[in-house]
Amino acid sequence: MATKLEEVTVTRKGQITIPVKYRRKYGINEGTKVLIDDAERGIFLRPIMRLEEQAGIDAGKYDTKELKRSLDRLREEWR
C-alpha cells in the first residue's frame, strides 16, 4: 500500500492545519488531544479517544457468562 503524503505549512507559532479529510476520518475536532510519536521516520500524530467515545467499544465481543466463569476460576486459584 502506497503512503499518501500531503504537505502542510508550519506557522511561526509552530502550528499546522490538519486537512479536513483527515480530521473527519480520524474524528479530530476542536479540542481533541493528540499524541506526538517521535518515530525513526518522523513525527506521527495520533488522536486520543475521549472516554465518552469508548463507551460500548467492546459490546458483543465477549460472552459475560464465560467471563464470569473465568473470573471465578482465577479467584479460586488465588485463594
N, C-alpha and C positions, 0 to 999 in steps of 0.2 A: 504494500500500500504506500503510495507516494505521499509525502508530507506536503501540505499546502501551506506555504508561507505567506504572510501578509505583513506589509510594512506599516508601522505607526511611528509617530513623531513624539519625542520626549520634550516636554515643556521645560522652561528654565527652572520650574519648581520640582522637576523630576517626575511629573505626571504623564500618563499616557491615556489615550481613549481606546477602550476595547471596542472593536467593531460590533455593531448591533447584532449581527448574525451569531456571534459567539456569546454575547450577553444573553440572548434568547435561548440558544442551545444549552447553555450551562446554568440558566436561571440566575444570572448575575444582575441584581438590581441595585439601586442606590442604597448604600449602607451595607451591602453584602461584604463580609470579611473574606479575604483570600489568603492562602498560604503562598509564600515565595519559596520555591525549591531551587537552591543553588546546586545545579547538577553539572556534570562534566561538560555537556554540550551547550550549556547556557542556563538562563533562569526560566523557570516554568511557574505559571500562576495556576493555583487550584482553588476553586471556591470552597468555602467551609459551609456545609449544610447546617442550617439552624435546627435546633432541637425540634421545633414545631413541624418542620418538614420531614422529620424522621419518624413521626408517629405512624404506626401501621406498616413500616417498611418491610417487616418480616411476616406480615399477615399471610396465612396459608402455607408458609414454608415448613412449619413444624406441627407435629401431632402433639397436642397438650397432654394427652394420656401417656404417650411414650416418654415425654419429657419428665412427667411426674414420676414414672417408674424408674427412670434413670437417676433422678434426684434421690429417690428413696434408696436405691441400691448404693449410691455414693455415701449417703448418710450412714447406712449400715456399716460400710467399710471403715468409715472414720471413727466409729464408736469403739 
